[in-house]
Amino acid sequence: MFIGWYRGDEFISAEEEIEVTEGGEYTARFGGDIDGDGLVSATDALLLMRRCMGLAAVEGINADIDMNGETDALDALLIFRHVLNLN
């Protein structure tokens, strides 16, 4: 579920390994890592379900797992399936 490397909100590369030539903080983003803790877990799916019910604000590329342009309950289901190794 690796998406790519970012510097702030700027996309740098989708390669798993990069050579850093400029300063700054680089972050690896993973689809499904809703809370940004570096792990894809059931907590992420629950946060996304709360967003679908209007109880939490979740934005960004990490939430659109099926990359259809919308963040919905199907994305949360896909995260749950990944966590349970049902892919």
The first five atom37 places (N, CA, C, CB, O) and aatype in JSON, in Angstrom:
{
  "aatype": [12, 13, 9, 7, 17, 18, 1, 7, 3, 6, 13, 9, 15, 0, 6, 6, 6, 9, 6, 19, 16, 6, 7, 7, 6, 18, 16, 0, 1, 13, 7, 7, 3, 9, 3, 7, 3, 7, 10, 19, 15, 0, 16, 3, 0, 10, 10, 10, 12, 1, 1, 4, 12, 7, 10, 0, 0, 19, 6, 7, 9, 2, 0, 3, 9, 3, 12, 2, 7, 6, 16, 3, 0, 10, 3, 0, 10, 10, 9, 13, 1, 8, 19, 10, 2, 10, 2],
  "atom_mask": [
    [1, 1, 1, 1, 1],
    [1, 1, 1, 1, 1],
    [1, 1, 1, 1, 1],
    [1, 1, 1, 0, 1],
    [1, 1, 1, 1, 1],
    [1, 1, 1, 1, 1],
    [1, 1, 1, 1, 1],
    [1, 1, 1, 0, 1],
    [1, 1, 1, 1, 1],
    [1, 1, 1, 1, 1],
    [1, 1, 1, 1, 1],
    [1, 1, 1, 1, 1],
    [1, 1, 1, 1, 1],
    [1, 1, 1, 1, 1],
    [1, 1, 1, 1, 1],
    [1, 1, 1, 1, 1],
    [1, 1, 1, 1, 1],
    [1, 1, 1, 1, 1],
    [1, 1, 1, 1, 1],
    [1, 1, 1, 1, 1],
    [1, 1, 1, 1, 1],
    [1, 1, 1, 1, 1],
    [1, 1, 1, 0, 1],
    [1, 1, 1, 0, 1],
    [1, 1, 1, 1, 1],
    [1, 1, 1, 1, 1],
    [1, 1, 1, 1, 1],
    [1, 1, 1, 1, 1],
    [1, 1, 1, 1, 1],
    [1, 1, 1, 1, 1],
    [1, 1, 1, 0, 1],
    [1, 1, 1, 0, 1],
    [1, 1, 1, 1, 1],
    [1, 1, 1, 1, 1],
    [1, 1, 1, 1, 1],
    [1, 1, 1, 0, 1],
    [1, 1, 1, 1, 1],
    [1, 1, 1, 0, 1],
    [1, 1, 1, 1, 1],
    [1, 1, 1, 1, 1],
    [1, 1, 1, 1, 1],
    [1, 1, 1, 1, 1],
    [1, 1, 1, 1, 1],
    [1, 1, 1, 1, 1],
    [1, 1, 1, 1, 1],
    [1, 1, 1, 1, 1],
    [1, 1, 1, 1, 1],
    [1, 1, 1, 1, 1],
    [1, 1, 1, 1, 1],
    [1, 1, 1, 1, 1],
    [1, 1, 1, 1, 1],
    [1, 1, 1, 1, 1],
    [1, 1, 1, 1, 1],
    [1, 1, 1, 0, 1],
    [1, 1, 1, 1, 1],
    [1, 1, 1, 1, 1],
    [1, 1, 1, 1, 1],
    [1, 1, 1, 1, 1],
    [1, 1, 1, 1, 1],
    [1, 1, 1, 0, 1],
    [1, 1, 1, 1, 1],
    [1, 1, 1, 1, 1],
    [1, 1, 1, 1, 1],
    [1, 1, 1, 1, 1],
    [1, 1, 1, 1, 1],
    [1, 1, 1, 1, 1],
    [1, 1, 1, 1, 1],
    [1, 1, 1, 1, 1],
    [1, 1, 1, 0, 1],
    [1, 1, 1, 1, 1],
    [1, 1, 1, 1, 1],
    [1, 1, 1, 1, 1],
    [1, 1, 1, 1, 1],
    [1, 1, 1, 1, 1],
    [1, 1, 1, 1, 1],
    [1, 1, 1, 1, 1],
    [1, 1, 1, 1, 1],
    [1, 1, 1, 1, 1],
    [1, 1, 1, 1, 1],
    [1, 1, 1, 1, 1],
    [1, 1, 1, 1, 1],
    [1, 1, 1, 1, 1],
    [1, 1, 1, 1, 1],
    [1, 1, 1, 1, 1],
    [1, 1, 1, 1, 1],
    [1, 1, 1, 1, 1],
    [1, 1, 1, 1, 1]
  ],
  "atom_positions": [
    [[0.82, -1.18, 0.0], [0.0, 0.0, 0.0], [0.87, 1.26, 0.0], [-0.93, -0.01, 1.2], [0.41, 2.34, 0.36]],
    [[2.15, 1.1, -0.42], [3.06, 2.25, -0.49], [2.61, 3.2, -1.6], [4.51, 1.79, -0.74], [2.37, 2.77, -2.73]],
    [[2.49, 4.48, -1.27], [2.08, 5.48, -2.25], [3.3, 6.2, -2.81], [1.11, 6.48, -1.62], [3.45, 6.34, -4.02]],
    [[4.17, 6.67, -1.92], [5.35, 7.37, -2.38], [5.97, 8.23, -1.3], [0.0, 0.0, 0.0], [5.53, 8.25, -0.15]],
    [[7.0, 8.94, -1.71], [7.72, 9.85, -0.82], [7.23, 11.28, -1.04], [9.25, 9.77, -1.06], [6.98, 11.7, -2.16]],
    [[7.09, 12.0, 0.07], [6.63, 13.38, 0.04], [7.56, 14.24, 0.88], [5.17, 13.5, 0.55], [8.13, 13.78, 1.87]],
    [[7.7, 15.5, 0.47], [8.36, 16.52, 1.28], [7.28, 17.54, 1.54], [9.65, 17.16, 0.56], [6.91, 18.32, 0.66]],
    [[6.76, 17.54, 2.77], [5.57, 18.32, 3.06], [4.42, 17.71, 2.29], [0.0, 0.0, 0.0], [4.17, 16.51, 2.4]],
    [[3.71, 18.51, 1.5], [2.63, 17.99, 0.65], [3.08, 17.76, -0.78], [1.47, 18.95, 0.67], [2.27, 17.41, -1.64]],
    [[4.38, 17.95, -1.05], [4.9, 17.79, -2.41], [5.31, 16.34, -2.67], [6.1, 18.73, -2.63], [6.13, 15.78, -1.95]],
    [[4.73, 15.73, -3.7], [5.08, 14.38, -4.1], [6.49, 14.39, -4.69], [4.06, 13.81, -5.12], [6.8, 15.2, -5.56]],
    [[7.34, 13.48, -4.22], [8.72, 13.39, -4.69], [8.92, 12.2, -5.62], [9.68, 13.3, -3.5], [9.44, 12.35, -6.72]],
    [[8.51, 11.0, -5.16], [8.77, 9.81, -5.96], [7.92, 8.64, -5.47], [10.26, 9.44, -5.89], [7.55, 8.57, -4.3]],
    [[7.6, 7.72, -6.4], [6.89, 6.49, -6.04], [7.87, 5.32, -5.88], [5.83, 6.15, -7.1], [7.46, 4.2, -5.57]],
    [[9.16, 5.59, -6.08], [10.17, 4.54, -5.9], [10.33, 4.24, -4.42], [11.54, 4.97, -6.52], [10.24, 5.15, -3.59]],
    [[10.56, 2.98, -4.08], [10.7, 2.61, -2.67], [11.95, 3.2, -2.05], [10.72, 1.11, -2.53], [11.95, 3.53, -0.86]],
    [[13.0, 3.34, -2.82], [14.24, 3.93, -2.34], [14.55, 5.15, -3.16], [15.41, 2.91, -2.39], [14.45, 5.14, -4.39]],
    [[14.94, 6.23, -2.47], [15.3, 7.46, -3.17], [16.63, 7.97, -2.64], [14.2, 8.53, -3.01], [17.03, 7.66, -1.52]],
    [[17.3, 8.75, -3.46], [18.52, 9.42, -3.03], [18.14, 10.85, -2.68], [19.63, 9.38, -4.15], [17.63, 11.59, -3.52]],
    [[18.39, 11.23, -1.44], [18.03, 12.56, -0.97], [19.14, 13.52, -1.36], [17.8, 12.57, 0.58], [20.29, 13.36, -0.95]],
    [[18.78, 14.52, -2.18], [19.75, 15.5, -2.64], [19.47, 16.89, -2.1], [19.77, 15.54, -4.15], [20.3, 17.79, -2.21]],
    [[18.28, 17.08, -1.5], [17.91, 18.37, -0.93], [17.52, 18.16, 0.52], [16.75, 19.03, -1.73], [17.06, 17.09, 0.91]],
    [[17.72, 19.21, 1.32], [17.35, 19.14, 2.73], [15.85, 19.1, 2.92], [0.0, 0.0, 0.0], [15.08, 19.26, 1.97]],
    [[15.45, 18.9, 4.14], [14.04, 18.85, 4.47], [13.65, 17.5, 5.01], [0.0, 0.0, 0.0], [14.44, 16.56, 5.01]],
    [[12.43, 17.41, 5.47], [11.92, 16.17, 6.03], [11.12, 15.42, 4.97], [11.05, 16.43, 7.27], [10.19, 15.98, 4.38]],
    [[11.48, 14.18, 4.73], [10.81, 13.34, 3.75], [9.93, 12.33, 4.5], [11.84, 12.61, 2.83], [10.34, 11.78, 5.52]],
    [[8.74, 12.11, 3.98], [7.8, 11.19, 4.61], [7.32, 10.17, 3.6], [6.6, 11.97, 5.21], [6.92, 10.51, 2.49]],
    [[7.36, 8.89, 4.0], [6.78, 7.83, 3.17], [5.3, 7.75, 3.51], [7.5, 6.43, 3.42], [4.92, 7.68, 4.67]],
    [[4.47, 7.78, 2.47], [3.03, 7.67, 2.69], [2.53, 6.32, 2.2], [2.27, 8.82, 1.98], [2.94, 5.81, 1.16]],
    [[1.64, 5.77, 3.01], [1.07, 4.46, 2.72], [-0.45, 4.59, 2.67], [1.5, 3.41, 3.79], [-1.06, 5.19, 3.56]],
    [[-1.06, 4.04, 1.63], [-2.51, 4.04, 1.54], [-3.09, 3.29, 2.71], [0.0, 0.0, 0.0], [-2.66, 2.18, 3.01]],
    [[-4.05, 3.89, 3.38], [-4.68, 3.26, 4.53], [-4.15, 3.76, 5.85], [0.0, 0.0, 0.0], [-4.78, 3.52, 6.89]],
    [[-3.03, 4.46, 5.87], [-2.48, 5.0, 7.11], [-3.18, 6.33, 7.39], [-0.92, 5.2, 7.01], [-2.61, 7.4, 7.17]],
    [[-4.41, 6.26, 7.88], [-5.24, 7.43, 8.06], [-4.72, 8.34, 9.17], [-6.66, 7.01, 8.36], [-4.75, 9.56, 9.03]],
    [[-4.25, 7.75, 10.27], [-3.79, 8.57, 11.39], [-2.33, 8.99, 11.29], [-4.01, 7.83, 12.68], [-1.83, 9.72, 12.15]],
    [[-1.63, 8.53, 10.23], [-0.26, 8.98, 9.98], [0.78, 8.44, 10.95], [0.0, 0.0, 0.0], [1.84, 9.04, 11.11]],
    [[0.5, 7.3, 11.6], [1.46, 6.75, 12.55], [2.46, 5.79, 11.91], [0.74, 6.04, 13.66], [3.3, 5.21, 12.6]],
    [[2.37, 5.63, 10.58], [3.3, 4.76, 9.87], [2.83, 3.31, 9.77], [0.0, 0.0, 0.0], [3.53, 2.48, 9.19]],
    [[1.66, 3.01, 10.32], [1.11, 1.66, 10.28], [-0.28, 1.69, 9.67], [1.07, 1.03, 11.69], [-1.0, 2.69, 9.8]],
    [[-0.67, 0.62, 9.02], [-2.04, 0.47, 8.54], [-2.7, -0.51, 9.5], [-2.11, -0.04, 7.04], [-2.32, -1.68, 9.56]],
    [[-3.69, -0.03, 10.26], [-4.29, -0.84, 11.31], [-5.81, -0.69, 11.31], [-3.72, -0.46, 12.68], [-6.38, 0.1, 10.55]],
    [[-6.46, -1.47, 12.18], [-7.91, -1.38, 12.33], [-8.32, 0.02, 12.8], [-8.43, -2.44, 13.32], [-9.41, 0.48, 12.48]],
    [[-7.46, 0.69, 13.54], [-7.74, 2.05, 13.97], [-7.94, 2.96, 12.76], [-6.59, 2.59, 14.86], [-8.83, 3.82, 12.77]],
    [[-7.14, 2.78, 11.74], [-7.28, 3.59, 10.53], [-8.64, 3.35, 9.87], [-6.14, 3.26, 9.53], [-9.31, 4.29, 9.45]],
    [[-9.05, 2.08, 9.79], [-10.36, 1.76, 9.2], [-11.48, 2.37, 10.03], [-10.54, 0.23, 9.1], [-12.44, 2.89, 9.47]],
    [[-11.36, 2.31, 11.35], [-12.39, 2.91, 12.21], [-12.46, 4.42, 12.04], [-12.12, 2.56, 13.67], [-13.55, 4.99, 12.0]],
    [[-11.31, 5.06, 11.94], [-11.3, 6.51, 11.7], [-11.99, 6.85, 10.39], [-9.86, 7.04, 11.68], [-12.74, 7.82, 10.3]],
    [[-11.74, 6.05, 9.38], [-12.36, 6.28, 8.08], [-13.87, 6.05, 8.14], [-11.72, 5.38, 7.02], [-14.63, 6.8, 7.53]],
    [[-14.3, 5.03, 8.86], [-15.74, 4.8, 9.03], [-16.39, 5.96, 9.77], [-15.99, 3.48, 9.79], [-17.51, 6.36, 9.44]],
    [[-15.7, 6.51, 10.76], [-16.23, 7.69, 11.48], [-16.37, 8.87, 10.52], [-15.3, 8.07, 12.67], [-17.32, 9.64, 10.63]],
    [[-15.44, 9.0, 9.6], [-15.54, 10.06, 8.6], [-16.77, 9.84, 7.71], [-14.25, 10.11, 7.73], [-17.48, 10.79, 7.39]],
    [[-17.01, 8.6, 7.33], [-18.16, 8.28, 6.48], [-19.48, 8.59, 7.17], [-18.12, 6.81, 6.07], [-20.48, 8.9, 6.52]],
    [[-19.49, 8.5, 8.51], [-20.7, 8.79, 9.28], [-20.79, 10.26, 9.66], [-20.73, 7.94, 10.52], [-21.73, 10.68, 10.33]],
    [[-19.79, 11.06, 9.22], [-19.8, 12.49, 9.53], [-19.31, 12.82, 10.92], [0.0, 0.0, 0.0], [-19.58, 13.92, 11.42]],
    [[-18.61, 11.89, 11.57], [-18.14, 12.1, 12.94], [-16.68, 12.53, 13.03], [-18.34, 10.85, 13.73], [-16.21, 12.89, 14.11]],
    [[-15.97, 12.5, 11.92], [-14.56, 12.87, 11.92], [-14.18, 13.41, 10.54], [-13.66, 11.66, 12.3], [-14.76, 13.02, 9.53]],
    [[-13.22, 14.3, 10.52], [-12.71, 14.84, 9.26], [-11.45, 14.07, 8.87], [-12.4, 16.38, 9.38], [-10.48, 14.03, 9.62]],
    [[-11.47, 13.46, 7.7], [-10.32, 12.72, 7.17], [-10.13, 13.18, 5.74], [-10.53, 11.16, 7.26], [-11.05, 13.09, 4.93]],
    [[-8.96, 13.66, 5.43], [-8.67, 14.13, 4.08], [-7.37, 13.51, 3.6], [-8.59, 15.67, 4.04], [-6.59, 12.97, 4.4]],
    [[-7.13, 13.58, 2.32], [-5.84, 13.2, 1.78], [-5.84, 11.91, 1.01], [0.0, 0.0, 0.0], [-6.81, 11.14, 1.02]],
    [[-4.74, 11.68, 0.34], [-4.59, 10.54, -0.54], [-4.57, 9.22, 0.22], [-3.34, 10.69, -1.35], [-4.93, 8.19, -0.33]],
    [[-4.15, 9.25, 1.48], [-4.06, 8.01, 2.25], [-5.4, 7.33, 2.46], [-3.43, 8.29, 3.59], [-5.44, 6.13, 2.74]],
    [[-6.51, 8.07, 2.33], [-7.83, 7.51, 2.61], [-8.5, 6.9, 1.39], [-8.73, 8.59, 3.18], [-9.4, 6.07, 1.55]],
    [[-8.12, 7.27, 0.2], [-8.78, 6.78, -1.02], [-8.06, 5.52, -1.5], [-8.79, 7.88, -2.14], [-7.25, 5.58, -2.43]],
    [[-8.36, 4.38, -0.87], [-7.63, 3.14, -1.12], [-7.85, 2.62, -2.53], [-8.05, 2.09, -0.11], [-6.91, 2.19, -3.19]],
    [[-9.09, 2.65, -3.01], [-9.37, 2.14, -4.35], [-9.12, 3.17, -5.44], [-10.81, 1.66, -4.43], [-9.34, 2.9, -6.62]],
    [[-8.67, 4.35, -5.04], [-8.27, 5.44, -5.94], [-9.33, 5.76, -6.98], [-6.97, 5.09, -6.63], [-9.03, 5.94, -8.16]],
    [[-10.6, 5.82, -6.51], [-11.7, 6.19, -7.4], [-12.08, 7.65, -7.26], [-12.91, 5.32, -7.14], [-13.06, 8.1, -7.86]],
    [[-11.32, 8.4, -6.47], [-11.58, 9.83, -6.29], [-12.51, 10.15, -5.14], [0.0, 0.0, 0.0], [-12.78, 11.32, -4.87]],
    [[-13.01, 9.12, -4.45], [-13.91, 9.33, -3.33], [-13.4, 8.55, -2.12], [-15.36, 8.91, -3.69], [-12.79, 7.49, -2.26]],
    [[-13.67, 9.09, -0.94], [-13.34, 8.4, 0.29], [-14.64, 7.92, 0.89], [-12.55, 9.32, 1.29], [-15.48, 8.73, 1.29]],
    [[-14.82, 6.59, 0.95], [-16.1, 6.05, 1.4], [-15.9, 4.77, 2.2], [-17.02, 5.79, 0.21], [-14.77, 4.37, 2.48]],
    [[-17.03, 4.12, 2.57], [-16.98, 2.92, 3.39], [-16.23, 1.78, 2.7], [-18.39, 2.47, 3.73], [-15.65, 0.93, 3.38]],
    [[-16.24, 1.73, 1.38], [-15.49, 0.7, 0.67], [-14.0, 0.82, 0.97], [-15.74, 0.78, -0.84], [-13.31, -0.2, 1.12]],
    [[-13.5, 2.04, 1.06], [-12.09, 2.23, 1.41], [-11.8, 1.68, 2.8], [-11.71, 3.72, 1.33], [-10.77, 1.04, 3.02]],
    [[-12.71, 1.92, 3.75], [-12.55, 1.38, 5.11], [-12.56, -0.14, 5.08], [-13.66, 1.91, 6.04], [-11.75, -0.77, 5.77]],
    [[-13.45, -0.73, 4.3], [-13.51, -2.18, 4.17], [-12.2, -2.74, 3.61], [-14.69, -2.59, 3.27], [-11.71, -3.77, 4.07]],
    [[-11.64, -2.06, 2.62], [-10.37, -2.51, 2.03], [-9.24, -2.45, 3.06], [-10.02, -1.65, 0.81], [-8.35, -3.3, 3.05]],
    [[-9.27, -1.45, 3.93], [-8.26, -1.37, 5.0], [-8.44, -2.55, 5.95], [-8.37, -0.02, 5.77], [-7.47, -3.22, 6.3]],
    [[-9.69, -2.81, 6.38], [-9.95, -3.95, 7.26], [-9.47, -5.25, 6.61], [-11.45, -4.05, 7.59], [-8.84, -6.08, 7.28]],
    [[-9.74, -5.45, 5.34], [-9.32, -6.67, 4.64], [-7.79, -6.79, 4.64], [-9.86, -6.68, 3.19], [-7.25, -7.88, 4.81]],
    [[-7.1, -5.66, 4.45], [-5.65, -5.66, 4.45], [-5.12, -6.05, 5.84], [-5.11, -4.28, 4.02], [-4.21, -6.86, 5.96]],
    [[-5.7, -5.45, 6.87], [-5.27, -5.73, 8.25], [-5.47, -7.2, 8.59], [-6.03, -4.84, 9.24], [-4.65, -7.79, 9.3]],
    [[-6.55, -7.8, 8.11], [-6.86, -9.19, 8.4], [-6.23, -10.17, 7.4], [-8.36, -9.38, 8.42], [-6.5, -11.37, 7.45]],
    [[-5.4, -9.65, 6.5], [-4.75, -10.46, 5.45], [-5.76, -11.21, 4.58], [-3.79, -11.46, 6.08], [-5.56, -12.38, 4.27]],
    [[-6.83, -10.54, 4.2], [-7.87, -11.13, 3.37], [-7.81, -10.62, 1.93], [-9.23, -10.84, 3.96], [-8.76, -10.81, 1.17]],
    [[-6.72, -9.99, 1.56], [-6.59, -9.44, 0.2], [-6.47, -10.52, -0.83], [-5.41, -8.52, 0.1], [-6.36, -10.22, -2.02]]
  ]
}
